[in-house]
Amino acid sequence: MLVPMKELVKAAHQGGYAVGGFNVYNLEGAMAVVRAAEASHAPVILQIHDGAFNYGGTMLMALCKAAAAAAKVPIAVHMDHISSAETIQLALDNGITSIMADGSHLPFEGNVAFSRQMAELVHQHGGSVEAELGRLAGTEDGLSVSEMEAHMTDPSQAADFIQRTGVDTLAVCIGNVHGHYWMEPQLDFPRLAAINRAAQIPLVLHGASGLPAHQVQDAIKLGISKINVNTEVREAFVKAIGGTFQSDQKPPELLKMLAPAIEAMIEVVADKISFLGSAGKAK
Ligand SMILES: [Zn+2]
């Protein structure tokens, strides 16, 4: 069933687990997330990244909403890394009320102004807003941020930012990156603890692909209630497709190629659900 983000994140925050936000690009991705969530009795989030939106537009929005509505577990549909007010309005017009309004590329005051305006707009539609304070390094769907441009979330700014913007959740930069970790990831837990004390709202961790389970679990203890997973699911899809593709196969059996790709993504999603502690939490 399609549910508001607020409900999922609130239950996770109170229950000491995190809900997985899984980025999807197509029918197969949505099917994999829904099937894994149903098999695990877990609440999940279907996420549309700005890059995926530019590809699939309102068709992808409709697909995610329909997949959520037909599911046996609670599912929220969320727009990920949106920095255009126009796209946010379009999402709201299409019934998607959970939005990451990403002003992290702006200087602090610009991020405050953008996040506040978008929070006001989204709240008018009964929705919820995730903002990002700090700037995450790495690459996701064509959005690249170099290590030079990236910076960690400053705990001393967090309370001020949240109070002035009215956002519902906050994405933190504590040593997490988009895409691959090139060395052993080490999240900055003292920083996260300080942000959590200052913020008093559920926190979000992007870039969970490749993070060891014990670090994810420690992060959950320090207020992380939503965790985004993208790279590993995409890799599973591509690897499985590569394995089943035979150029001499005539006519090409598209469904036979896609079935193992769905299975491969289900495996990754189910694995993440289990280490986020959200298995069995579907109400
Ligand atoms: Zn992200």
Boltz pocket constraint, residues with backbone or C-beta under 6 A from the ligand:
constraints:
  - pocket:
      binder: B
      contacts: [[A, 81], [A, 140], [A, 178], [A, 206], [A, 207], [A, 228]]
      max_distance: 6.0
